[in-house]
């Protein structure tokens, strides 16, 4: 089985991080892969350190002929059984398989959100990483037998916690961790406002994005800036999870919510808003808490409830970890991908 994976994503992001994890995990499982991606020194280094060499192409605009030629060249050289495209741009650039003499390969597109399907017209199968996305594909007219649910996985390798003193945080303070792009969809403005109702709690906010300056101003406006640490994008957030007491996901729009899986993997309690992804993952009060979207008071109350009650925190974390082991561990998800490749090429 030969699988060619094409990634045309941004430098940072949940899908991009999962792409790297999946490529390396499939490599460890013995899958023969060719990886083609937009140039990114950090991602190329991560893949190379794991034993996977990447081919880079620009993945530019419609007039980018070099990427089209480059993809045709790599397909001809590698002769894949499956091409897996990540992001609509990669799917749109992928050459039609019927032009190749060894026979037709199967073109699969992987979606981590509710995207316009017009960019996936050359795909034979589509993958959604939530049941909600798969339902959306079918509602948009995609054949149900060619729409597949394959979840993400996250790493649970043990790591040492980051030093709180390194992040100017008292050792005895409660720490809430939030990670993601600093974007309107993530609703970190709501989380920052909720910090007013959580005295003595510190917030570690890991991510980059267009709203960073605005969020910093908001922290000053609400008088909580001394207890908020803007940490930038972290390639390896494991030490942050290990040191935090609770993970928050306050998103307005969240198709999946990798931070939920990360919290479960690291055995940390999660408090999230009722966006599509968290609602699909979290059973409220069992493996996490759900609060209404854009509700500052409810979000603060949920976080406070968990931080004040160690038994609640422990129960949420334990049940979440059990769910992670059953459905979202590397072993479980890699097996599902291998079975999927075998199914679509049978």
Secondary structure by P-SEA (a helix, b strand, c coil): cbbbbbbbcccccaaaaaaaaaaaaaaaacccbbbbbcccaaaaaaaaaacbbbbbcccccccaaaaaaaaaaaaaaacccbbbbccaaaaaaccccccccccbbbbbbbbcccccccccccccbbbbccaaaaaaaaaaccccccbbbbbbbbbcccccccccccccccccbbbbbbbcccccccaaaaaaaaccccccbbbbbbbcccaaaaaaaaaaaaccccccccccccccaaaaaaaccccccccccccccaaaaaaaaabbbbbbcccaaaaacccccccccccccccaaaaaaaaaaaaacaaaaaaaaaaaaaaaaacccaaaaaaaaaaaaaaaac
